[in-house]
Amino acid sequence: MPSELQVHGRFVCWVCAAQNKAGVFDRSRGRSVPVRVGDVLLADGFLVRHDHARGKLVRTDVRSGQAVTSDLADFERMLRLARVISAAPTMPGARLPDRPGRDPRCQADSSGQVCNGR
């Protein structure tokens, strides 16, 4: 009995934690491709997994019927960048990300409040 199932289009990701096995079943091909067990999210023909041991986000493409894996990003570097970005609006003078309808001159004032740049 699977401990986890994810479905996206023709692909079904299954995990049997008790047996330490996982795979992606391609409903159009009628067969599974074995993949590594871990924290995964299924997309259209590929998985993204957090490799805790190496601190990487790993992409596994299964569209060909075989698991083709490559590093996608350095997870720790992404976390550091996310912390910097989330802190940016509270730093005096920090520019806020451009968004539709936002005055591009917006920035945080000395108290960390957003002012309209006018």
Backbone hydrogen bonds, N-H to C=O, Kabsch-Sander energy under -0.5 kcal/mol:
donor,donor_aa,acceptor,acceptor_aa,energy
3,S,15,V,-3.2
4,E,15,V,-1.4
6,Q,13,C,-2.1
8,H,11,F,-2.6
11,F,8,H,-2.2
12,V,25,F,-2.3
13,C,6,Q,-3.0
14,W,12,V,-0.5
14,W,23,G,-2.7
15,V,4,E,-2.0
16,C,21,K,-3.2
17,A,15,V,-0.6
19,Q,16,C,-0.7
20,N,16,C,-0.7
20,N,17,A,-0.8
21,K,16,C,-2.0
22,A,35,V,-0.5
23,G,14,W,-2.2
24,V,33,V,-2.2
25,F,12,V,-3.5
26,D,24,V,-0.5
26,D,31,R,-2.7
27,R,10,R,-3.3
27,R,25,F,-0.8
30,G,26,D,-2.4
31,R,26,D,-1.0
33,V,24,V,-2.1
35,V,22,A,-1.9
39,D,50,H,-0.6
40,V,38,G,-1.0
41,L,48,V,-1.8
43,A,46,F,-3.0
45,G,43,A,-2.0
47,L,60,T,-2.4
48,V,41,L,-2.1
49,R,58,V,-2.9
50,H,39,D,-1.9
51,D,49,R,-0.8
51,D,56,K,-2.9
52,H,50,H,-1.2
55,G,51,D,-1.7
56,K,51,D,-1.5
57,L,73,A,-3.0
58,V,49,R,-3.1
58,V,56,K,-0.5
59,R,70,S,-2.9
60,T,47,L,-2.4
61,D,59,R,-0.5
61,D,68,V,-2.9
62,V,45,G,-2.8
63,R,45,G,-0.8
65,G,62,V,-1.6
68,V,61,D,-2.4
68,V,66,Q,-0.7
69,T,67,A,-0.6
70,S,59,R,-2.5
72,L,57,L,-3.4
73,A,57,L,-1.6
75,F,55,G,-1.6
75,F,73,A,-0.8
76,E,55,G,-1.0
78,M,74,D,-2.1
79,L,75,F,-2.4
80,R,76,E,-2.2
81,L,77,R,-2.4
82,A,78,M,-2.6
83,R,79,L,-2.2
84,V,80,R,-2.0
85,I,81,L,-2.7
86,S,82,A,-2.7
87,A,83,R,-1.7
88,A,84,V,-1.4
90,T,87,A,-1.6
91,M,87,A,-0.6
91,M,88,A,-1.5
93,G,108,A,-2.9
94,A,91,M,-2.5
96,L,106,C,-1.3
102,R,99,R,-2.3
106,C,103,D,-2.3
107,Q,115,C,-0.8
108,A,94,A,-1.6
109,D,113,Q,-3.3
112,G,109,D,-2.0
115,C,107,Q,-2.1
